[in-house]
Structures are given as structure tokens and as C-alpha cells.
């Protein structure tokens, strides 16, 4: 690290690290950060601590959308809603103590309507 470099938010050893699995996810994340920053901070906290806990705003997707293949492996796909009443959705999967954000939708995705 160097002077002038932004300090990354630290995590506890028991927490998950968050990674972008796609370029689209990184772009979508930045879009959400510009419009729902406070909710996105709460999302970050939730995903680093309890990404696989089912809640009304965090749950496994069903049917064909319920699984995602990456690098030759199949993973359960989850959906997180940054706000209870908003349309934004974050699709992710976990591997070990890593959360991979696969898709970020600023509006409700047609696939889950």
C-alpha cells in the first residue's frame, strides 16, 4: 500500500471476501453505488457475514436460474435485494469463504418476474 491509496474495508477472519465474477457485475455494482449507496453498504455487510442465510431479501433462486456454472463447477445461485421495496437484484454464488457477484441488476430482471 502507498500514501494516497484508498483503504479497503477490512473483514474479520470469519467473514467472506467479495469478488466480481463478471464485468457486468462490476458495472452494475458501480451503478448501484451511485444510486443506493447506503443500501449497498448494508448489502456488503450482509454478504460478508451471512451470504447463505435465507431472508425475505436474500434467498436461493429456483428452477433453471438456481444453478450457475463457472470454471467447470456448478454452484447454487442466490439473489439479494439491496432494498426490500426496490427493483435492484444481486445474483451471487459462494465458493469456500468467497462470494462471487455474478450479476447486478439495477431493475428487476425479467428472468424472475
Buried (B, 14 or more C-beta within 10 A) or exposed (E): EEEEEEEEEEBEEEBBEBEBBBEBBBEBBEBBBEEBEEBBEEBBEBBBEEBBEEEEBBBBBEEEBEEBEEEEEEBEBBBBBBBEEBEBBBBBBBBEEBBBBBBBBBEEBEEEE
